[in-house]
C-alpha cells in the first residue's frame, strides 16, 4: 500500500485501481488556480505540454518589461558603471574608453535577456529540478518538469506587475540596482558597499522566487506521486544550486 500522492500522511489507496480522469480546465483557469489550488493544476496538467502557458508568460512578461523600460535602462547604466569600475580596479589595462565601447553590446544583451529571461530561467530550473528528482527517485520526465517549472513561474508575473506599479506610482530616480523593483531585502542594500557575492545571495531570497520554489515542490510531489517532503527536497536542492551559481558569477 502507498500513501496518497502529494502528501506525507493520508488514507492508503490501492495503486492498481484506476485513477479518476483529470478534470478539464482552460489555460486561463490554470493561471488563476495556481494561486490557491496548485496541486489540482499540476494533477490535471501532468501529461500536458508547456508551450501555451510559456507563450502567455512570455507575452505578459514582455508587456511588463516594456512598461518598465525606462527604469530598466536607468538600472542598467548604474550596474554597468559599477561593474566597470570594479573591473578597472583589477585590470589596469581596461580603460574608460574600452569600457564605453563595450556598453552598447552589453546593453543589447541585457535587453534581450529581459524578454527571453522567463524561458531561460524555466529551462535551467528544469535541468536542476530534473537532476534532483533523479537523486531522490521522484519519477518525472524532463517534459513534465518543464511543465511544472512553467506553471510554477506564474506567480512571478505578479511580481513583475508589482514592479510596473512601482514604476507608475513611486519615485524611481534612486533605483540603481537590479533588485530595486524586487521584493527582497537586497533592494535596501547599498550595492556600492555590499560584498557582491553576499548581495547576489540576499537578492535570491525573494518572495516570488520562494513562492515559485514551493510550487515546484508541490508539482514534483503530485506528478511523481511522492510524499510532499520529497518534493520539497527536490525543489530545495535546485534552489540551493541556482543560488550558488548566482553567488559564483557575482562580480
Backbone bond lengths (Angstrom), bond angles and torsions (degrees), N, CA, C in turn:
res aa  C-N    CA-C-N  psi(-1)  N-CA   C-N-CA  omega(-1)  CA-C   N-CA-C  phi
1 X - - - 1.474 - - 1.526 109.67 -
2 X 1.326 115.64 150.41 1.452 120.70 -178.51 1.520 109.23 -125.54
3 X 1.325 114.29 166.13 1.454 118.63 174.73 1.509 108.91 -86.68
4 X 1.293 115.63 161.32 1.453 119.42 179.74 1.528 109.53 -63.82
5 X 1.345 118.27 143.80 1.457 120.50 -179.38 1.518 111.59 -63.22
6 X 1.322 113.90 138.36 1.457 118.88 176.27 1.507 113.99 84.59
7 X 1.321 117.49 9.26 1.463 119.61 178.87 1.510 110.00 -132.83
8 X 1.308 116.53 156.86 1.457 121.66 174.91 1.523 110.51 -86.51
9 X 1.310 116.21 -35.24 1.452 121.09 179.37 1.521 108.02 -137.16
10 X 1.283 116.17 157.82 1.457 118.80 178.65 1.506 110.14 161.72
11 X 1.318 114.87 176.96 1.457 119.18 -179.29 1.510 109.99 -65.05
12 X 1.327 115.78 141.95 1.451 120.06 179.52 1.522 109.98 -70.83
13 X 1.314 115.80 153.19 1.448 119.53 176.72 1.516 108.88 -138.27
14 X 1.307 115.10 159.09 1.452 121.33 -178.53 1.517 108.56 -94.46
15 X 1.331 116.76 114.74 1.463 120.56 -176.16 1.514 112.26 -65.68
16 X 1.335 117.61 -17.60 1.462 120.05 -178.57 1.521 112.32 -78.71
17 X 1.329 116.87 -18.42 1.457 118.76 179.29 1.511 109.49 -76.42
18 X 1.306 116.22 146.69 1.468 120.53 -177.36 1.515 109.81 -72.89
19 X 1.333 114.60 134.65 1.462 119.72 179.87 1.512 109.23 -76.98
20 X 1.324 118.29 148.99 1.459 120.27 177.38 1.514 110.11 -64.39
21 X 1.329 117.26 146.68 1.459 119.51 -179.69 1.518 110.73 -62.73
22 X 1.342 117.60 144.12 1.461 119.58 -179.65 1.517 111.26 -63.30
23 X 1.321 116.06 142.73 1.453 120.11 -179.80 1.522 110.35 -66.31
24 X 1.317 115.12 151.45 1.457 119.77 -179.14 1.517 109.63 -91.65
25 X 1.305 115.58 141.81 1.460 120.68 179.18 1.516 108.37 -159.21
26 X 1.304 116.36 155.35 1.461 121.56 178.78 1.520 110.34 -82.74
27 X 1.313 115.42 166.64 1.461 120.32 177.51 1.526 110.33 -63.22
28 X 1.325 116.04 -35.87 1.473 119.78 177.90 1.528 110.26 -60.25
29 X 1.338 116.11 -41.78 1.470 119.48 177.98 1.521 110.89 -64.13
30 X 1.340 117.12 -34.94 1.464 119.72 176.21 1.519 110.84 -59.42
31 X 1.330 116.10 -43.22 1.463 121.17 -177.65 1.529 111.62 -67.43
32 X 1.321 116.88 -22.82 1.466 120.95 177.47 1.526 110.59 -90.03
33 X 1.335 115.20 -48.34 1.474 120.07 -175.06 1.523 113.02 -66.02
34 X 1.333 117.50 -25.55 1.469 119.85 -177.33 1.523 111.36 -61.26
35 X 1.341 117.12 -19.43 1.459 120.69 -178.22 1.533 112.46 -83.59
36 X 1.322 117.52 -25.23 1.463 118.04 -177.17 1.531 114.01 -131.89
37 X 1.325 118.67 -13.03 1.467 120.77 177.54 1.529 109.34 -140.80
38 X 1.332 117.17 59.34 1.472 119.82 -173.90 1.520 113.71 -62.80
39 X 1.334 117.72 -35.05 1.467 120.04 -178.67 1.520 110.88 -60.64
40 X 1.328 117.34 -38.91 1.461 120.99 178.65 1.521 110.87 -65.05
41 X 1.317 116.16 -39.82 1.467 120.18 179.79 1.521 110.34 -63.26
42 X 1.326 116.75 -47.30 1.466 119.95 -179.03 1.530 111.23 -66.23
43 X 1.314 117.09 -35.03 1.464 120.03 -179.93 1.519 111.24 -65.57
44 X 1.320 117.04 -42.91 1.468 119.18 -176.93 1.523 112.91 -81.76
45 X 1.333 117.47 -14.39 1.464 120.07 179.76 1.531 112.05 -110.64
46 X 1.326 117.12 14.04 1.470 120.92 -176.70 1.520 112.40 -57.37
47 X 1.340 116.59 -33.76 1.460 120.50 -177.36 1.526 112.24 -109.34
48 X 1.308 116.87 11.25 1.463 120.75 -179.41 1.519 110.94 -92.93
49 X 1.302 115.81 163.09 1.460 120.38 177.05 1.513 111.31 -85.53
50 X 1.311 114.80 171.26 1.466 120.39 -177.41 1.524 112.15 -103.14
51 X 1.331 117.86 -1.74 1.456 121.41 -170.19 1.514 115.14 -59.28
52 X 1.328 117.61 -53.27 1.466 120.31 -176.68 1.527 111.73 -66.44
53 X 1.347 119.46 -47.65 1.473 118.32 176.31 1.527 112.88 -57.74
54 X 1.339 116.64 -40.11 1.460 118.96 179.97 1.521 110.96 -66.33
55 X 1.328 117.53 -38.89 1.463 120.49 178.27 1.523 110.39 -60.83
56 X 1.332 116.31 -43.71 1.469 120.02 178.42 1.523 110.54 -63.17
57 X 1.329 116.44 -42.38 1.466 120.63 178.70 1.522 110.95 -60.52
58 X 1.333 116.96 -44.02 1.463 120.74 -178.90 1.528 111.22 -64.49
59 X 1.327 116.58 -40.92 1.468 119.97 -179.93 1.528 110.65 -65.87
60 X 1.326 116.75 -46.85 1.465 119.86 179.80 1.522 111.39 -65.60
61 X 1.327 116.53 -41.85 1.468 120.48 179.31 1.522 110.88 -62.20
62 X 1.340 116.33 -40.33 1.466 120.45 178.87 1.524 110.71 -63.06
63 X 1.335 116.07 -39.99 1.461 119.62 177.68 1.517 112.36 -63.51
64 X 1.329 116.08 -44.07 1.462 119.62 178.54 1.532 111.24 -65.39
65 X 1.345 116.17 -39.61 1.463 120.10 179.63 1.518 110.87 -64.86
66 X 1.314 116.52 -40.96 1.471 120.47 179.37 1.524 110.61 -64.07
67 X 1.325 116.64 -40.27 1.464 120.71 -179.87 1.525 112.02 -66.41
68 X 1.346 116.61 -25.32 1.468 121.12 -178.55 1.527 112.02 -105.08
69 X 1.334 116.82 15.45 1.464 121.07 -171.22 1.518 113.31 -58.47
70 X 1.322 117.52 -39.46 1.463 120.07 -177.43 1.530 111.35 -63.20
71 X 1.326 116.51 -40.83 1.463 119.98 -179.96 1.519 110.57 -72.13
72 X 1.327 117.30 -39.00 1.458 120.10 177.72 1.525 110.67 -60.45
73 X 1.343 116.79 -40.01 1.459 120.73 178.41 1.520 110.70 -64.47
74 X 1.318 115.81 -40.76 1.466 121.49 178.50 1.525 110.44 -63.90
75 X 1.324 116.33 -43.67 1.460 121.01 179.58 1.521 110.61 -66.48
76 X 1.339 117.13 -39.58 1.468 119.97 179.04 1.524 110.60 -61.38
77 X 1.330 117.44 -44.38 1.463 120.61 179.61 1.528 110.93 -58.38
78 X 1.331 116.11 -44.28 1.468 120.14 -179.27 1.519 110.94 -67.05
79 X 1.330 117.32 -43.50 1.460 121.08 -179.98 1.527 111.11 -66.19
80 X 1.313 116.57 -39.36 1.464 119.88 -179.88 1.523 110.54 -65.19
81 X 1.315 117.01 -46.23 1.469 120.73 179.53 1.522 110.90 -61.73
82 X 1.328 115.81 -40.25 1.464 120.27 179.66 1.535 110.53 -66.32
83 X 1.316 116.34 -43.50 1.457 120.42 -179.75 1.517 112.72 -66.02
84 X 1.320 116.72 -41.39 1.466 120.06 179.85 1.524 111.30 -67.85
85 X 1.327 116.64 -35.93 1.463 119.66 178.32 1.528 110.61 -62.69
86 X 1.321 116.09 -41.91 1.469 119.73 178.05 1.523 110.88 -68.22
87 X 1.328 116.14 -38.89 1.464 119.68 -179.59 1.520 111.21 -65.63
88 X 1.329 117.45 -37.98 1.469 120.72 -179.70 1.526 111.92 -69.93
89 X 1.335 115.98 -24.66 1.463 118.72 176.97 1.524 111.32 -69.05
90 X 1.322 116.49 -32.87 1.469 120.39 -178.26 1.528 112.44 -95.86
91 X 1.324 117.55 -16.45 1.465 121.87 -179.24 1.523 109.66 -132.28
92 X 1.329 117.52 92.89 1.468 121.01 -177.64 1.528 113.22 -59.76
93 X 1.324 118.20 -22.09 1.465 120.96 -179.41 1.529 112.57 -74.12
94 X 1.311 116.03 -15.28 1.459 119.99 179.27 1.526 108.97 -83.26
95 X 1.312 116.18 106.49 1.465 121.79 -177.82 1.526 110.33 -94.89
96 X 1.345 117.25 162.45 1.475 119.95 176.32 1.525 112.62 -56.88
97 X 1.340 116.81 -34.43 1.461 119.87 179.50 1.523 111.41 -64.81
98 X 1.334 115.91 -43.51 1.473 120.10 178.52 1.524 109.71 -65.30
99 X 1.326 115.73 -41.93 1.461 119.78 -179.59 1.525 111.05 -61.40
100 X 1.321 116.51 -44.09 1.467 120.26 -179.66 1.522 112.16 -66.34
101 X 1.329 116.86 -30.91 1.466 119.57 178.52 1.534 111.37 -69.94
102 X 1.328 116.05 -23.34 1.465 120.66 179.71 1.527 112.34 -83.86
103 X 1.322 116.49 -17.97 1.460 120.29 -171.45 1.529 114.42 -62.26
104 X 1.336 119.78 -47.15 1.486 118.55 -177.91 1.520 113.21 -57.36
105 X 1.330 116.81 -43.99 1.456 119.52 -179.51 1.523 111.55 -65.30
106 X 1.334 116.46 -43.56 1.464 119.47 -179.95 1.527 110.96 -65.85
107 X 1.326 116.07 -33.41 1.467 118.67 178.40 1.526 110.77 -67.18
108 X 1.335 116.81 -37.87 1.465 120.07 176.97 1.518 111.19 -66.17
109 X 1.330 116.20 -40.52 1.471 120.14 178.88 1.530 110.11 -64.24
110 X 1.332 115.75 -44.00 1.464 120.05 179.58 1.527 110.70 -63.52
111 X 1.333 116.34 -39.97 1.457 120.16 178.86 1.518 112.01 -64.61
112 X 1.346 115.83 -40.68 1.464 119.79 178.19 1.523 110.45 -65.30
113 X 1.320 116.24 -38.23 1.472 120.03 -179.22 1.521 110.92 -66.02
114 X 1.334 117.18 -34.85 1.462 120.13 179.12 1.523 110.29 -58.25
115 X 1.345 116.10 -40.48 1.461 119.73 -176.65 1.530 112.18 -84.78
116 X 1.327 117.53 -33.31 1.467 120.71 -179.85 1.523 111.70 -93.36
117 X 1.329 116.81 -4.99 1.462 121.46 -175.30 1.520 115.13 -52.67
118 X 1.353 119.05 -46.76 1.465 118.77 -179.09 1.526 113.35 -57.24
119 X 1.328 116.61 -43.82 1.464 120.21 -179.70 1.526 110.85 -64.76
120 X 1.334 117.14 -43.94 1.464 120.66 179.98 1.527 111.27 -65.52
121 X 1.322 116.20 -42.03 1.460 119.90 -179.46 1.528 110.81 -64.39
122 X 1.332 116.93 -43.42 1.460 120.74 178.96 1.524 110.14 -63.53
123 X 1.324 117.19 -40.89 1.465 120.75 -178.10 1.526 111.56 -64.03
124 X 1.332 116.96 -48.79 1.462 119.49 -178.26 1.533 111.07 -71.17
125 X 1.321 117.33 -33.67 1.460 119.92 174.14 1.524 109.79 -61.23
126 X 1.323 115.74 -42.42 1.464 120.80 179.63 1.523 111.55 -59.85
127 X 1.315 117.08 -42.20 1.467 120.63 -179.79 1.525 110.33 -58.54
128 X 1.334 116.97 -49.61 1.463 120.25 -176.18 1.530 111.93 -70.88
129 X 1.332 117.31 -36.92 1.460 120.25 178.08 1.526 109.92 -66.84
130 X 1.319 117.31 -41.88 1.463 121.66 -179.87 1.532 110.94 -62.12
131 X 1.339 116.32 -43.39 1.472 120.00 177.86 1.522 110.62 -64.72
132 X 1.339 116.51 -44.73 1.465 120.30 179.49 1.527 110.94 -63.39
133 X 1.334 117.04 -36.39 1.465 120.39 178.39 1.522 110.78 -62.15
134 X 1.314 116.62 -38.13 1.464 119.89 177.43 1.528 110.96 -65.45
135 X 1.328 116.26 -37.73 1.463 119.82 -179.69 1.523 111.61 -62.52
136 X 1.337 115.92 -33.45 1.467 120.01 -177.25 1.534 112.00 -105.42
137 X 1.329 115.73 17.96 1.478 122.15 174.90 1.514 113.26 57.17
138 X 1.329 116.00 35.77 1.465 120.85 174.33 1.528 107.21 -93.28
139 X 1.314 116.37 112.23 1.460 120.67 -172.74 1.529 111.24 -81.75
140 X 1.314 114.86 97.71 1.459 122.22 175.17 1.523 108.11 -137.80
141 X 1.308 116.87 141.80 1.458 120.09 178.01 1.521 109.86 -81.38
142 X 1.322 115.14 164.98 1.464 119.29 178.52 1.530 110.22 -60.50
143 X 1.335 115.94 -40.82 1.461 119.44 179.04 1.513 112.68 -63.18
144 X 1.335 116.62 -39.12 1.467 119.86 177.79 1.522 111.33 -65.50
145 X 1.322 116.31 -39.55 1.469 119.31 178.27 1.523 109.98 -66.86
146 X 1.322 117.07 -36.07 1.467 120.41 177.12 1.526 110.22 -62.34
147 X 1.320 116.73 -40.46 1.464 120.52 176.74 1.520 111.06 -65.63
148 X 1.333 116.25 -43.41 1.468 120.76 178.43 1.530 110.55 -59.92
149 X 1.325 116.28 -47.19 1.472 120.38 -178.45 1.525 111.26 -64.74
150 X 1.338 116.37 -36.27 1.464 120.19 178.80 1.522 111.02 -65.46
151 X 1.326 116.51 -49.06 1.464 120.13 179.58 1.534 111.06 -65.07
152 X 1.329 116.52 -35.41 1.470 120.42 179.41 1.524 111.69 -69.85
153 X 1.335 117.04 -15.93 1.463 120.41 179.30 1.530 111.50 -76.54
154 X 1.313 117.95 -21.22 1.464 121.64 -171.02 1.531 113.49 -52.96
155 X 1.349 120.69 -44.75 1.469 118.59 178.05 1.528 113.91 -58.81
156 X 1.323 117.28 -23.86 1.465 119.54 177.47 1.530 110.81 -64.41
157 X 1.339 116.37 -26.19 1.466 119.03 175.90 1.521 110.46 -63.25
158 X 1.334 116.31 -35.95 1.463 119.94 175.53 1.518 110.06 -62.95
159 X 1.332 116.30 -38.49 1.460 119.95 176.35 1.510 111.37 -62.77
160 X 1.336 117.47 -39.84 1.466 121.33 177.84 1.527 110.62 -65.51
161 X 1.328 116.52 -39.80 1.467 120.16 178.01 1.522 110.77 -63.44
162 X 1.330 116.81 -40.62 1.466 120.32 176.98 1.529 109.89 -62.20
163 X 1.335 116.24 -37.01 1.462 119.99 176.23 1.516 111.81 -61.79
164 X 1.329 116.98 -42.61 1.470 120.82 178.24 1.516 110.43 -63.02
165 X 1.329 116.85 -42.58 1.462 120.26 179.22 1.530 111.20 -62.01
166 X 1.316 117.05 -35.77 1.461 120.32 176.61 1.522 111.11 -64.56
167 X 1.332 115.54 -40.95 1.462 120.21 178.70 1.524 110.78 -61.80
168 X 1.335 115.78 -39.03 1.468 121.10 -176.96 1.527 112.11 -76.81
169 X 1.330 116.33 -39.54 1.458 120.23 -168.83 1.521 114.75 -101.67
170 X 1.338 117.81 -15.83 1.454 120.22 -174.19 1.526 111.88 -115.52
171 X 1.311 114.97 161.47 1.461 120.97 171.94 1.530 107.64 -80.61
172 X 1.317 116.53 110.44 1.469 121.14 -175.01 1.527 112.69 -103.03
173 X 1.317 117.53 13.51 1.466 119.61 -176.59 1.525 112.35 -64.79
174 X 1.321 117.09 -22.22 1.470 120.47 -179.81 1.528 112.80 -98.61
175 X 1.316 117.76 8.39 1.459 121.34 178.81 1.526 108.54 -80.06
176 X 1.337 115.98 108.16 1.469 119.26 -172.59 1.519 113.88 -130.27
177 X 1.337 118.42 13.01 1.461 118.48 175.25 1.520 109.91 -137.79
178 X 1.328 116.65 161.59 1.464 121.47 -171.02 1.513 113.42 -67.05
179 X 1.324 117.68 -11.07 1.455 120.52 178.20 1.529 112.28 -102.90
180 X 1.317 117.24 10.23 1.465 121.01 -174.57 1.521 113.10 -62.66
181 X 1.326 117.53 -29.21 1.459 121.03 -179.58 1.524 112.54 -101.34
182 X 1.318 117.09 -0.49 1.465 121.16 -174.77 1.524 111.82 -92.05
183 X 1.332 115.34 157.24 1.470 121.28 177.76 1.525 107.64 -92.68
184 X 1.319 115.04 78.83 1.460 122.40 -176.75 1.522 109.49 -150.29
185 X 1.326 117.90 149.55 1.474 119.77 177.76 1.528 112.42 -59.35
186 X 1.344 117.65 -22.44 1.464 120.41 -177.17 1.528 112.82 -64.28
187 X 1.326 117.38 -22.85 1.464 119.26 179.99 1.527 111.77 -65.98
188 X 1.343 116.11 -20.09 1.465 120.30 -179.71 1.524 112.15 -97.74
189 X 1.331 116.79 1.33 1.459 120.87 178.36 1.532 110.06 -89.90
190 X 1.316 116.02 152.85 1.462 120.98 177.45 1.528 107.98 -89.69
191 X 1.331 118.14 109.91 1.468 119.94 -177.52 1.524 113.71 -65.93
192 X 1.328 117.15 -18.27 1.470 120.36 -179.70 1.521 111.66 -76.83
193 X 1.329 117.06 -26.68 1.461 120.12 -177.07 1.532 112.69 -112.10
194 X 1.329 117.48 -19.17 1.463 120.87 -178.01 1.524 111.00 -73.38
195 X 1.322 116.09 147.66 1.456 120.33 172.36 1.522 108.77 -62.79
196 X 1.340 118.75 126.32 1.472 120.69 -175.45 1.521 113.87 -55.80
197 X 1.322 117.19 -38.37 1.459 120.02 -178.27 1.531 110.94 -72.39
198 X 1.317 117.14 -40.41 1.459 119.95 176.32 1.525 110.26 -66.32
199 X 1.329 115.91 -37.55 1.458 121.28 178.22 1.532 110.31 -60.99
200 X 1.327 116.59 -44.22 1.464 121.19 178.76 1.524 111.40 -65.73
201 X 1.330 116.71 -40.09 1.462 121.09 -179.39 1.522 110.94 -64.51
202 X 1.325 116.50 -47.79 1.467 120.43 179.95 1.534 109.83 -65.17
203 X 1.323 116.28 -36.78 1.463 119.94 179.37 1.512 113.04 -62.04
204 X 1.318 116.85 -28.22 1.466 120.36 -179.78 1.523 112.24 -79.03
205 X 1.332 116.49 -13.19 1.469 120.76 174.86 1.526 106.65 -86.52
206 X 1.310 114.21 76.98 1.463 121.59 -171.55 1.525 109.12 -122.57
207 X 1.323 116.43 142.95 1.463 121.90 -171.68 1.523 112.88 -52.07
208 X 1.330 117.18 -50.48 1.458 119.34 -173.41 1.527 112.01 -79.51
209 X 1.325 116.98 -22.70 1.466 120.12 171.81 1.520 110.27 -67.20
210 X 1.323 116.38 -43.93 1.469 120.94 178.21 1.527 110.35 -66.15
211 X 1.319 116.88 -40.97 1.466 121.66 178.05 1.530 109.81 -59.45
212 X 1.309 116.27 -46.35 1.459 121.10 178.66 1.525 111.58 -61.37
213 X 1.324 116.50 -39.66 1.468 121.09 179.02 1.528 111.16 -63.70
214 X 1.325 116.86 -40.99 1.464 120.83 177.65 1.527 110.61 -63.24
215 X 1.334 116.54 -40.60 1.463 120.21 178.81 1.529 111.14 -65.26
216 X 1.316 116.93 -37.51 1.466 120.03 176.75 1.532 109.86 -61.93
217 X 1.325 116.30 -41.39 1.468 120.25 178.13 1.520 110.87 -59.73
218 X 1.323 116.36 -44.97 1.466 120.48 179.46 1.526 110.11 -64.25
219 X 1.336 116.43 -43.56 1.451 120.31 -179.26 1.518 113.40 -62.32
220 X 1.325 116.35 -44.43 1.466 120.20 178.61 1.522 110.24 -62.65
221 X 1.323 116.20 -42.26 1.463 120.64 -179.90 1.522 111.50 -62.08
222 X 1.324 116.55 -46.54 1.469 120.91 -177.22 1.525 111.35 -67.51
223 X 1.313 117.07 -47.91 1.464 120.69 -174.82 1.527 111.62 -70.58
224 X 1.333 117.30 -38.44 1.472 120.53 -178.42 1.529 112.66 -85.29
225 X 1.349 115.86 -8.01 1.471 121.18 -177.24 1.530 111.19 59.15
226 X 1.311 115.08 40.98 1.452 122.14 176.72 1.529 109.43 -109.74
227 X 1.338 117.80 160.52 1.473 119.58 176.77 1.525 111.30 -57.40
228 X 1.304 115.42 153.07 1.466 120.28 -179.36 1.530 110.99 -57.93
229 X 1.332 116.56 -33.02 1.465 119.99 -179.70 1.526 111.09 -60.65
230 X 1.333 117.02 -36.42 1.468 120.04 177.65 1.515 110.54 -65.31
231 X 1.322 115.72 -40.76 1.457 119.07 177.32 1.517 112.51 -59.88
232 X 1.330 116.06 -40.65 1.467 119.25 179.21 1.526 111.48 -68.01
233 X 1.316 116.87 -35.65 1.464 119.61 176.76 1.531 110.63 -63.96
234 X 1.309 116.16 -44.53 1.472 120.92 -179.85 1.528 110.36 -62.65
235 X 1.327 116.46 -50.87 1.461 120.29 -178.84 1.522 111.20 -65.31
236 X 1.344 116.74 -36.55 1.457 120.59 179.67 1.518 112.50 -64.17
237 X 1.337 116.12 -42.36 1.468 119.67 177.91 1.518 110.46 -62.17
238 X 1.326 117.00 -44.81 1.463 120.42 179.24 1.527 111.23 -61.86
239 X 1.337 116.34 -40.43 1.466 120.15 179.44 1.527 111.09 -64.23
240 X 1.321 116.82 -43.09 1.465 120.92 179.89 1.530 110.63 -64.20
241 X 1.327 117.25 -42.17 1.467 120.58 -179.88 1.523 110.40 -63.26
242 X 1.325 117.24 -45.97 1.468 120.03 -178.72 1.521 111.36 -68.04
243 X 1.323 117.11 -35.13 1.465 120.11 175.55 1.528 110.03 -65.42
244 X 1.334 115.63 -40.31 1.459 119.80 177.95 1.512 112.43 -62.87
245 X 1.331 116.67 -39.85 1.471 120.11 177.81 1.529 110.82 -64.45
246 X 1.340 115.84 -39.08 1.463 119.41 178.03 1.516 111.34 -62.32
247 X 1.322 116.00 -38.88 1.462 120.47 179.37 1.525 111.01 -70.08
248 X 1.340 116.78 -43.47 1.449 120.90 -178.00 1.516 112.81 -64.16
249 X 1.338 116.93 -34.14 1.475 120.54 -178.28 1.519 113.35 -89.82
250 X 1.333 117.08 -3.56 1.470 120.27 -179.24 1.521 110.25 -69.88
251 X 1.320 114.51 137.13 1.469 119.95 178.44 1.521 110.26 -129.41
